[in-house]
Amino acid sequence: MSVLSKPYFHDEAAAFAFVERIIWNGEPVCPHCGVVGRAYALKAVRSKPSKKNPEGVVRHGLKKCGACRSQFTVRIGTIFEESHLPLHKWLQAIYLMCSSKKGISAKQLERTLEVTYKTAWFLGHRIREAMRDTAMTPMGGEGMTLEVDETFLGRQATIFVSGKGWQQRRGTGDMRKIVTLVERGGRARSVHVPSLRKEDIVAVMAHADRASVLNTDQAQHYRRIGTEFAAHETVDHGRDEYVRYDGDVVTTTNTIEGYFSIFKRGMKGIYQHCSEKHLQRYLAEFDFRYSNRSATGCEDQERAMRAVLGVVGKRLTYRGGVNHRLQAASA
Ligand SMILES: [Zn+2]
């Protein structure tokens, strides 16, 4: 049986059951009054008749709160609330985005899911929102190595030089600047920064646990702040040094170069262009897939379930740990 033949990708009732298991873990939370586990299912309720559906359509996943008597479904308070797209198509879109290493374009989603381009574009961005790490716990920690590096995206503006015509400007001034922190063997977090000036680097470094060992290249802007860490080791790319071994200690920024390589191939090959406004969302997408990659034991299906868990708004409270819910849902 292929992954794509799972019932929750085709059957709306199965899709609701799947999402409810992940988000509620058997105890529905009323989004109106916040009471946990007192709601009951309203079965066979149909929507009002319309011209298209004279008998109405079945309202899947409808619950009624035993405390405040209001009705709700698991979609309320999540990114699923913001569209009329059937839940099973949302799950298809989430799976596609989670299992494609370099991302999936809105055009591809449009063709595969048979939705309009507008819907596909909206879906992509809402799922990126679900992938965004809202906990923002510090990166690294005692005994961990944290690699930090920057990359540039886009092209320099062209300027007119008399006698030479239109020329591309040099340097990285107009390019978008991204600083990424990668825990060796762990998560990635990327920040689109306005510049590489001190205040911007300091702001990014607020994400880093100072008990970590910091690995960077020899860029000037990491020197002062590097002294705040347990240790700061650098490799000298200018002298062709990429890895240094000192007993068991490995100094390198190769892990982060690997991250940038996937990110750039995705941005060039799949997304092609993205406005400055949306860049941080694409970064969240690549961070999410990297932080939940198969090398850390997280395969496609589990990655998709973790993304589903990310759809939940912060105003609701839930019982049970994340791992417990994921196990229950995959059973
Ligand atoms: Zn209630």
Boltz pocket constraint, residues with backbone or C-beta under 6 A from the ligand:
constraints:
  - pocket:
      binder: B
      contacts: [[A, 30], [A, 31], [A, 32], [A, 33], [A, 34], [A, 35], [A, 65], [A, 66], [A, 67], [A, 68], [A, 69], [A, 70]]
      max_distance: 6.0
